[in-house]
Amino acid sequence: MKGKKHFFILTLILVLIASMLSGCSGSINGNSKGSSVNKGSVTKLGNSSKKISILSGSENSELEPILTEYSKKNHVEIDMTYKGSLDIMRALAEEDFNYDAVWPASSVWMNAGDEKLHRIKHAESISITPVIFGIKKSKAEELGFVGKDV
């Protein structure tokens, strides 16, 4: 039970961070003008001749310790370029996409950006974001939402 509680808390924290950051349209390097394909700041994790370049949502920077451990264990350099969700969507729509993988906050940005070129062939969800609905108590009572599962 303790493990489930920690997983829930970690998931909740990541969801909160993602929801705060995913609405940002500026790139992580502060240049919100210009082409969305412009490289943001690249964070290199590990050092190897085998490399993978990932265009990632800035919320994933919190996972760098895990990715660094993976890169060392598997002898692969991970080059992370962090951008906002809208920048990722725009970059996917561009003809020139110079990344091996994309890791946005939500698949909605991947789907919206890749609707014309269909370059993404393999996608896998690594987490599920719960939908949270907030409502005033008076309105919930009026609609019959109080005291039962909705």
C-alpha positions in Angstrom: 0.0 0.0 0.0 2.9 2.3 0.8 4.3 2.0 -2.7 0.9 2.8 -4.2 0.7 5.9 -2.1 4.1 7.1 -3.2 3.3 6.4 -6.8 0.0 8.3 -6.5 1.8 11.3 -4.9 4.5 11.2 -7.5 1.9 11.0 -10.3 -0.1 13.9 -8.8 3.0 16.0 -8.6 4.0 15.3 -12.2 0.4 16.0 -13.3 0.4 19.3 -11.5 3.8 20.3 -13.0 2.7 19.2 -16.5 -0.5 21.1 -16.3 1.3 24.3 -15.2 4.0 24.0 -17.9 2.1 22.5 -20.8 0.2 25.7 -21.5 3.5 27.6 -22.1 3.9 28.4 -25.7 7.4 29.9 -25.5 10.4 27.8 -26.0 12.6 26.9 -23.0 15.4 29.1 -24.2 13.2 32.2 -24.0 12.9 32.7 -27.7 9.2 32.5 -28.4 9.6 34.3 -31.7 10.8 32.7 -34.9 10.6 29.2 -36.2 9.5 26.5 -33.9 12.2 24.3 -35.4 14.9 26.4 -33.9 16.9 24.3 -31.4 16.3 25.1 -27.8 18.9 24.4 -25.2 20.2 20.8 -25.4 20.9 18.9 -22.3 23.2 16.0 -22.8 22.7 13.0 -20.5 25.5 10.4 -20.6 28.3 10.1 -23.1 28.4 7.5 -25.8 28.8 7.1 -29.6 25.2 5.8 -29.6 22.9 8.8 -29.4 19.2 9.6 -29.4 17.9 13.1 -29.7 14.5 13.9 -28.1 12.3 16.9 -28.4 10.7 17.0 -25.0 8.2 19.0 -22.9 10.0 21.0 -20.2 8.1 19.1 -17.5 10.2 16.0 -18.3 13.4 17.7 -17.1 12.4 16.5 -13.6 13.1 12.9 -14.9 16.8 13.7 -15.8 18.2 11.6 -12.9 16.3 8.5 -14.1 17.3 9.2 -17.8 21.0 9.7 -16.8 21.0 6.4 -14.9 19.5 4.7 -18.0 22.0 6.3 -20.4 24.9 5.2 -18.3 23.6 1.6 -17.8 22.8 1.2 -21.5 25.7 3.2 -23.0 23.6 5.7 -24.9 23.8 9.5 -24.9 20.4 11.2 -24.6 20.2 14.7 -26.1 17.1 16.4 -24.7 15.8 19.6 -26.2 13.2 21.1 -24.0 10.4 23.2 -25.5 6.8 24.1 -24.7 3.9 22.0 -25.9 2.9 24.3 -28.7 6.4 24.6 -29.9 6.6 20.8 -30.0 3.3 20.7 -32.0 4.6 23.3 -34.5 8.0 21.5 -34.9 6.2 18.2 -35.7 4.3 20.0 -38.5 7.5 21.4 -40.0 9.1 19.5 -43.0 12.5 19.6 -41.2 12.3 17.7 -38.0 15.8 16.8 -36.7 14.9 14.6 -33.7 14.7 10.9 -33.2 11.8 11.0 -30.8 9.3 13.4 -29.3 8.0 13.4 -25.7 5.3 16.1 -25.2 3.3 16.5 -22.0 0.3 15.0 -23.7 -0.3 13.0 -26.9 -2.8 15.6 -28.0 0.2 17.8 -29.0 1.8 15.0 -30.9 -1.4 14.1 -32.7 -2.2 17.8 -33.6 1.3 18.4 -34.9 1.7 15.3 -36.9 -1.7 15.2 -38.7 -0.2 16.0 -42.1 3.2 14.3 -42.3 2.4 11.2 -40.2 6.0 10.7 -39.2 5.2 9.1 -35.8 5.0 5.4 -36.4 5.3 4.1 -32.8 3.8 5.9 -29.8 3.4 4.6 -26.3 1.7 6.2 -23.3 3.9 6.2 -20.2 1.3 7.8 -17.9 -2.3 8.6 -17.7 -3.4 12.1 -16.7 -6.5 12.1 -14.7 -9.3 14.5 -15.6 -10.1 16.8 -12.7 -13.4 18.6 -12.6 -13.9 21.5 -10.2 -17.3 22.9 -9.4 -18.9 25.1 -6.8 -20.6 23.2 -4.1 -23.9 25.1 -4.6 -23.9 24.1 -8.4 -23.0 20.5 -7.5 -25.9 20.3 -5.1 -28.2 21.9 -7.7 -27.1 19.3 -10.3 -27.5 16.4 -7.9 -23.8 15.6 -7.8 -23.5 15.6 -4.0 -23.6 12.3 -2.0 -23.2 9.9 -5.0 -20.8 8.8 -7.6 -20.9 11.1 -10.7 
